[in-house]
């Protein structure tokens, strides 16, 4: 799709995720599938965390403060990311039995090198993935039907196809949350919701 990187990259990520799931299911490798899904959950949490940071920075850039203040605040936000990650995500992952993605020190080191361009790329690769995956489920996990629906979306105006995909992803998330609520005993701490990405 010309001039719509978010659509293209999210579509490619969704197809990759669906392909891995189908392959592992076909081989009966349930342990590996569960590990893959745990990794996906961690990635969604992390993407959501980083998208919140992006929103925070957008508010900084759009403020009426001086340029010097904006630069100082931007530097402060990025400098705080490793500590915020360890404070906001790692404890919840441990409490949920989900470990730390890639090792705490490795991910903390990666976060310490993050910049504006990285936040943009995260959004590009993950924003619409939930919508595409929901579309595949609505197509009965039938790839030809899924591809036909993607072609229909591709013919729409960019804003319209984004709205449809976001609505599909949000609906799927609501259904998953409702299902989890029915399965989880009262008083169990909620798992963190990442919002992403995700991929």
C-alpha positions as CSV (number, residue, x, y, z in Angstrom):
1,X,0.0,0.0,0.0
2,X,1.6,3.2,-1.2
3,X,2.2,5.9,1.5
4,X,0.8,3.9,4.4
5,X,3.6,2.4,6.3
6,X,1.5,1.6,9.3
7,X,-0.9,-0.4,7.2
8,X,1.8,-2.3,5.4
9,X,4.1,-3.1,8.3
10,X,1.2,-4.0,10.7
11,X,-0.2,-6.3,8.0
12,X,3.2,-8.0,7.5
13,X,3.6,-8.4,11.3
14,X,0.1,-9.8,11.7
15,X,0.7,-12.4,8.9
16,X,4.0,-13.4,10.5
17,X,2.3,-13.9,13.9
18,X,-0.6,-15.8,12.4
19,X,1.9,-18.0,10.4
20,X,3.9,-18.9,13.5
21,X,0.7,-19.7,15.4
22,X,-0.6,-22.0,12.6
23,X,2.8,-23.7,12.2
24,X,3.2,-24.5,16.0
25,X,-0.4,-25.7,16.2
26,X,0.0,-28.0,13.2
27,X,3.0,-29.6,14.9
28,X,1.3,-29.9,18.3
29,X,4.1,-27.9,19.9
30,X,1.9,-26.4,22.6
31,X,4.7,-25.5,25.0
32,X,6.4,-23.4,22.3
33,X,3.1,-21.9,21.3
34,X,2.5,-20.9,24.9
35,X,5.9,-19.4,25.1
36,X,5.3,-17.5,21.9
37,X,2.1,-16.1,23.2
38,X,3.7,-15.0,26.5
39,X,6.4,-13.2,24.5
40,X,3.6,-11.5,22.4
41,X,1.9,-10.4,25.6
42,X,5.1,-8.9,27.0
43,X,5.7,-7.2,23.7
44,X,2.2,-5.7,23.7
45,X,2.8,-4.4,27.2
46,X,6.1,-2.9,26.2
47,X,4.7,-1.3,23.1
48,X,1.8,0.1,25.1
49,X,4.3,1.5,27.6
50,X,6.3,3.1,24.8
51,X,3.3,4.5,23.0
52,X,2.3,6.2,26.3
53,X,5.8,7.7,26.3
54,X,5.3,9.0,22.8
55,X,2.0,10.6,23.8
56,X,3.7,12.2,26.7
57,X,6.4,13.6,24.4
58,X,3.8,14.9,21.9
59,X,2.3,16.9,24.7
60,X,5.7,18.3,25.6
61,X,6.4,19.3,21.9
62,X,3.0,20.8,21.6
63,X,3.2,22.9,24.7
64,X,3.8,26.6,24.8
65,X,6.9,26.3,26.9
66,X,10.3,27.5,25.7
67,X,12.4,25.3,23.3
68,X,15.0,24.9,26.1
69,X,12.4,23.6,28.5
70,X,11.1,21.2,25.8
71,X,14.6,19.8,25.1
72,X,15.3,19.4,28.8
73,X,12.0,17.7,29.4
74,X,12.5,15.4,26.4
75,X,16.0,14.4,27.7
76,X,14.5,13.7,31.2
77,X,11.7,11.5,29.7
78,X,14.2,9.4,27.8
79,X,16.7,9.2,30.6
80,X,14.0,7.9,33.0
81,X,12.8,5.1,30.7
82,X,14.9,2.2,32.1
83,X,13.9,3.0,35.7
84,X,10.2,3.4,34.6
85,X,10.3,0.1,32.8
86,X,11.7,-1.7,35.9
87,X,9.1,0.0,38.1
88,X,6.0,-0.3,35.9
89,X,6.4,-3.4,33.9
90,X,8.9,-5.9,35.5
91,X,7.0,-6.3,38.8
92,X,3.7,-6.9,37.1
93,X,5.3,-9.4,34.7
94,X,6.8,-11.3,37.6
95,X,3.6,-11.3,39.5
96,X,1.8,-12.7,36.5
97,X,4.5,-15.4,36.0
98,X,5.5,-13.8,32.8
99,X,9.2,-13.1,33.4
100,X,11.1,-10.2,31.9
101,X,11.3,-10.0,28.1
102,X,14.9,-10.5,26.9
103,X,16.4,-10.1,30.3
104,X,15.9,-7.0,32.5
105,X,19.4,-5.7,32.0
106,X,19.4,-6.1,28.2
107,X,16.0,-4.4,27.8
108,X,16.9,-1.7,30.2
109,X,20.1,-1.1,28.1
110,X,18.0,-0.9,24.9
111,X,15.6,1.6,26.5
112,X,18.5,3.8,27.5
113,X,19.4,4.2,23.8
114,X,15.9,4.9,22.6
115,X,15.0,8.1,20.6
116,X,12.2,9.7,18.8
117,X,12.7,7.7,15.6
118,X,12.4,4.4,17.6
119,X,9.0,5.5,19.1
120,X,7.8,6.2,15.6
121,X,8.9,2.9,14.2
122,X,7.2,1.0,17.1
123,X,3.9,2.7,16.2
124,X,4.5,1.9,12.5
125,X,5.0,-1.8,13.1
126,X,2.5,-2.4,15.8
127,X,-0.4,0.1,15.8
128,X,-2.8,-1.9,13.6
129,X,-1.6,-5.4,14.3
130,X,-4.6,-6.2,16.7
131,X,-7.0,-5.1,14.0
132,X,-5.5,-7.3,11.3
133,X,-5.4,-10.3,13.7
134,X,-9.0,-9.7,14.6
135,X,-9.9,-9.5,10.9
136,X,-8.2,-12.9,10.4
137,X,-10.2,-14.4,13.2
138,X,-13.4,-13.0,11.8
139,X,-12.5,-14.6,8.5
140,X,-12.4,-18.0,10.2
141,X,-8.6,-18.0,10.0
142,X,-9.0,-18.6,6.3
143,X,-6.2,-16.7,4.6
144,X,-7.8,-16.2,1.2
145,X,-10.9,-14.7,2.9
146,X,-8.6,-12.6,5.0
147,X,-6.6,-11.3,2.1
148,X,-9.8,-10.4,0.2
149,X,-10.9,-8.3,3.2
150,X,-7.5,-6.7,3.4
151,X,-7.8,-5.7,-0.3
152,X,-11.2,-4.2,0.5
153,X,-9.6,-2.1,3.2
154,X,-6.7,-1.1,1.0
155,X,-9.2,0.5,-1.4
156,X,-10.6,2.8,1.3
157,X,-9.3,6.2,2.2
158,X,-6.4,6.0,4.8
159,X,-8.4,7.5,7.6
160,X,-11.4,5.1,7.0
161,X,-9.3,1.9,6.9
162,X,-7.5,3.0,10.0
163,X,-10.8,3.5,11.8
164,X,-12.1,0.1,10.7
165,X,-8.9,-1.7,11.9
166,X,-8.8,0.2,15.2
167,X,-12.4,-0.7,15.8
168,X,-11.8,-4.4,15.0
169,X,-8.8,-4.4,17.3
170,X,-10.6,-2.7,20.2
171,X,-13.6,-5.0,19.9
172,X,-11.3,-8.1,20.0
173,X,-9.5,-6.7,23.1
174,X,-12.8,-6.1,24.8
175,X,-13.9,-9.6,24.1
176,X,-10.6,-11.0,25.4
177,X,-10.8,-8.9,28.6
178,X,-14.4,-10.1,29.2
179,X,-13.3,-13.7,28.8
180,X,-10.4,-13.2,31.1
181,X,-12.7,-11.7,33.7
182,X,-14.9,-14.7,33.7
183,X,-11.9,-17.0,34.1
184,X,-9.9,-15.1,36.8
185,X,-11.0,-15.6,40.4
186,X,-12.0,-12.5,42.3
187,X,-9.1,-10.7,44.0
188,X,-6.5,-11.8,41.5
189,X,-4.2,-8.9,40.4
190,X,-4.9,-7.7,36.9
191,X,-2.2,-8.2,34.3
192,X,-0.8,-4.9,32.9
193,X,-2.4,-3.8,29.6
194,X,0.0,-2.4,27.1
195,X,-2.3,-0.7,24.8
196,X,1.0,-1.5,20.8
197,X,2.1,-3.3,19.7
198,X,1.6,-5.2,19.3
199,X,3.8,-7.1,17.7
